[in-house]
Amino acid sequence: MNPTLERFKATFNELNADNLDRLDAVYAADVDFRDPVHALRGFDALRAYYRRLYAGVEACRFDYTDTVVQGGTAVVLWTMHLRHRRFRPGETLVLDGASHLGFGERVYRHHDYFDMGAFIYERVPVLGAVIRRIKSGL
């Protein structure tokens, strides 16, 4: 496996609010990051995003289920297990997703794909019930 991808995977399974400096070894200064809600350019913006994101994280780990690499591009499939202080006590969110990465010595493109409804919208009491009902009828 590519050392950049191994470092990426290992870092995210060790990451917490107290060790975000580990991201320095993963990302290029001009990284292009996108997920269903954010589009960020540059490592400083990405580090600030992770600082806000991880402020409430109690535990987070990833099961990497598949990785497809071609040259300096990879698609990493994952299942995230997340406990957050805003969730009900003891609740763990399990979410499948994929990361499309461009890399050399460091990751310069990181685009995440996941079901935003399962991550956020389904957790809102009234809205969540409506979304789950719609999904079950599809």
PyMOL commands that set and color helices and strands:
alter all, ss='L'
color gray80, all
select helices_A, chain A and resi 3-14+20-25+43-54+116-119+121-123+125-137
alter helices_A, ss='H'
color red, helices_A
select strands_A, chain A and resi 27-34+39-41+57-70+73-84+93-103+107-114
alter strands_A, ss='S'
color yellow, strands_A
deselect
rebuild
show_as cartoon
